[in-house]
Amino acid sequence: MFLTHWVLLVIGLGSIWLGVNKITEEVYRIAVIFTGFILLVWGFSAAPAIVQLLLEMLFLWVVLPSPAAIRVGVRDWHQTISLRRRGRS
């Protein structure tokens, strides 16, 4: 029972990777990716609380942009708005 969540998580990630990168038939690709997501959910729900927290922190670190990227995006957005107000696109 100790390694069940790791096995499910690894098989789920491997299944998703296989479905996205290797399988060319559309129906099989959808089935394999869907199966991978189900295994990820099972593995995540079977994991202890500390592993769930670590995985959530890792996910947020990977997905969310850095503060520097946010500043650059806001600056670009302000430049775009000011150019549109002046009549330039």
Rosetta silent file (secondary structure, phi, psi, omega in degrees, C-alpha in Angstrom):
SEQUENCE: MFLTHWVLLVIGLGSIWLGVNKITEEVYRIAVIFTGFILLVWGFSAAPAIVQLLLEMLFLWVVLPSPAAIRVGVRDWHQTISLRRRGRS
SCORE:     score description
SCORE:     0.000 S_00000001
   1 L     0.000  -21.540 -176.074    0.000    0.000    0.000 S_00000001
   2 L   -64.321  -41.892 -175.688    2.997    2.258    0.555 S_00000001
   3 L   -99.297    5.668 -176.819    3.935    2.620   -3.119 S_00000001
   4 H   -58.807  -45.861 -177.442    0.451    2.411   -4.612 S_00000001
   5 H   -65.541  -36.474  178.636    0.089    6.161   -5.099 S_00000001
   6 H   -68.031  -40.149  178.626    3.526    6.423   -6.741 S_00000001
   7 H   -62.821  -45.627  179.278    2.754    3.557   -9.107 S_00000001
   8 H   -63.843  -41.697  179.493   -0.577    5.121  -10.097 S_00000001
   9 H   -64.986  -43.199 -179.104    0.991    8.566  -10.574 S_00000001
  10 H   -67.875  -43.592  178.815    3.860    7.230  -12.694 S_00000001
  11 H   -65.880  -38.574  177.741    1.615    5.044  -14.832 S_00000001
  12 H   -63.041  -46.611  178.021   -0.815    7.959  -15.249 S_00000001
  13 H   -64.490  -40.838  178.190    1.929   10.367  -16.341 S_00000001
  14 H   -64.341  -38.705  178.522    3.410    7.732  -18.630 S_00000001
  15 H   -65.743  -42.622  177.835    0.027    7.050  -20.161 S_00000001
  16 H   -64.504  -43.626  178.828   -0.596   10.738  -20.820 S_00000001
  17 H   -62.068  -42.867  178.773    2.880   11.133  -22.326 S_00000001
  18 H   -62.135  -43.204  179.999    2.331    8.075  -24.488 S_00000001
  19 H   -66.740  -36.785 -178.470   -1.032    9.366  -25.663 S_00000001
  20 H   -78.090  -39.202 -170.466    0.267   12.833  -26.481 S_00000001
  21 H  -101.990  -30.024 -168.359    3.569   11.893  -28.119 S_00000001
  22 L  -111.369  -33.338 -174.215    3.467    8.370  -29.500 S_00000001
  23 L   -86.542  130.959 -177.901   -0.049    7.260  -30.446 S_00000001
  24 L  -101.514  -26.280  179.275   -1.293    8.499  -33.821 S_00000001
  25 L   -72.778  126.909 -170.383   -4.770    6.923  -33.947 S_00000001
  26 H   -63.826  -43.448 -178.018   -7.212    9.491  -32.577 S_00000001
  27 H   -65.115  -44.010  178.500   -9.588    7.160  -30.724 S_00000001
  28 H   -66.060  -38.095  179.079   -6.750    5.310  -28.988 S_00000001
  29 H   -60.427  -47.759  179.779   -5.039    8.611  -28.144 S_00000001
  30 H   -62.470  -42.819 -179.491   -8.168    9.954  -26.437 S_00000001
  31 H   -63.985  -42.519 -178.743   -8.683    6.683  -24.552 S_00000001
  32 H   -68.661  -41.738  179.053   -5.076    6.511  -23.338 S_00000001
  33 H   -65.870  -42.307  177.776   -5.013   10.167  -22.228 S_00000001
  34 H   -61.586  -42.926  176.667   -8.351    9.769  -20.433 S_00000001
  35 H   -61.853  -40.549  177.504   -7.067    6.645  -18.697 S_00000001
  36 H   -61.518  -41.691  177.897   -3.935    8.533  -17.676 S_00000001
  37 H   -65.445  -39.080  177.058   -5.985   11.303  -16.103 S_00000001
  38 H   -62.854  -43.454  178.510   -8.073    8.780  -14.175 S_00000001
  39 H   -64.838  -36.829  176.263   -4.897    7.113  -12.880 S_00000001
  40 H   -63.154  -42.591  178.932   -3.481   10.508  -11.886 S_00000001
  41 H   -64.396  -43.613  177.514   -6.615   11.306   -9.897 S_00000001
  42 H   -62.119  -45.534  179.713   -6.505    7.902   -8.193 S_00000001
  43 H   -63.924  -39.469  179.304   -2.822    8.266   -7.401 S_00000001
  44 H   -67.924  -39.869 -179.422   -3.288   11.778   -6.074 S_00000001
  45 H   -72.988  -25.890  179.006   -6.223   10.781   -3.883 S_00000001
  46 H   -83.950  -13.834 -176.926   -4.346    7.737   -2.536 S_00000001
  47 L   -73.430  151.063  174.270   -1.249    9.790   -1.676 S_00000001
  48 L   -65.269  162.984 -175.350   -0.597   10.987    1.872 S_00000001
  49 H   -59.425  -38.983 -178.275   -1.342   14.616    2.688 S_00000001
  50 H   -65.995  -37.622  177.888    2.322   15.685    2.612 S_00000001
  51 H   -68.534  -38.926  177.281    2.774   14.235   -0.878 S_00000001
  52 H   -61.857  -43.257  178.754   -0.395   16.000   -2.029 S_00000001
  53 H   -64.602  -42.332  178.559    0.906   19.315   -0.692 S_00000001
  54 H   -63.884  -41.120  178.044    4.297   18.828   -2.342 S_00000001
  55 H   -66.470  -38.482  177.000    2.679   17.954   -5.672 S_00000001
  56 H   -64.875  -42.821  178.193    0.403   20.992   -5.443 S_00000001
  57 H   -64.453  -41.156  176.754    3.357   23.279   -4.706 S_00000001
  58 H   -61.721  -43.913  178.859    5.311   21.771   -7.608 S_00000001
  59 H   -61.143  -46.061  179.531    2.323   22.242   -9.914 S_00000001
  60 H   -65.423  -36.550  179.167    1.898   25.879   -8.892 S_00000001
  61 H   -66.110  -36.812 -179.179    5.626   26.528   -9.285 S_00000001
  62 H   -77.597  -40.700 -171.253    5.579   25.085  -12.809 S_00000001
  63 H   -83.338  -44.637 -175.211    2.285   26.583  -13.975 S_00000001
  64 L   -74.912  140.672  178.479    2.234   30.066  -12.495 S_00000001
  65 L   -72.955  159.431  178.569    4.455   32.693  -14.110 S_00000001
  66 L   -74.432  160.238  177.840    7.210   34.382  -12.158 S_00000001
  67 H   -59.827  -32.967  177.725    6.669   37.929  -10.816 S_00000001
  68 H   -64.754  -40.558  178.218    9.165   39.231  -13.390 S_00000001
  69 H   -66.710  -35.021  177.974    7.104   37.730  -16.221 S_00000001
  70 H   -66.977  -42.204  178.718    3.975   39.295  -14.772 S_00000001
  71 H   -61.811  -43.290  179.130    5.665   42.719  -14.651 S_00000001
  72 H   -63.369  -42.004  179.074    6.784   42.405  -18.264 S_00000001
  73 H   -63.470  -40.309  178.613    3.292   41.340  -19.307 S_00000001
  74 H   -67.352  -40.714  179.322    1.704   44.295  -17.501 S_00000001
  75 H   -63.303  -44.040  177.648    4.227   46.680  -19.039 S_00000001
  76 H   -63.028  -38.107  179.178    3.516   45.326  -22.525 S_00000001
  77 H   -64.425  -42.582  178.121   -0.198   45.584  -21.868 S_00000001
  78 H   -64.037  -39.922  177.816    0.154   49.241  -20.829 S_00000001
  79 H   -64.217  -40.519  179.475    2.203   49.981  -23.955 S_00000001
  80 H   -64.341  -43.476  179.693   -0.420   48.339  -26.151 S_00000001
  81 H   -64.846  -42.612 -178.433   -3.239   50.317  -24.538 S_00000001
  82 H   -67.140  -35.313  176.748   -1.357   53.620  -24.846 S_00000001
  83 H   -67.873  -36.595  178.979   -0.610   52.959  -28.538 S_00000001
  84 H   -68.614  -34.649  178.625   -4.260   52.177  -29.209 S_00000001
  85 H   -68.189  -31.370  179.058   -5.350   55.381  -27.528 S_00000001
  86 L   -81.799   -4.927  178.339   -2.996   57.359  -29.774 S_00000001
  87 L    95.299    4.263  176.865   -4.471   55.748  -32.866 S_00000001
  88 L  -100.369  151.060  175.952   -1.579   53.379  -33.636 S_00000001
  89 L  -119.051    0.000    0.000   -1.925   49.633  -33.608 S_00000001
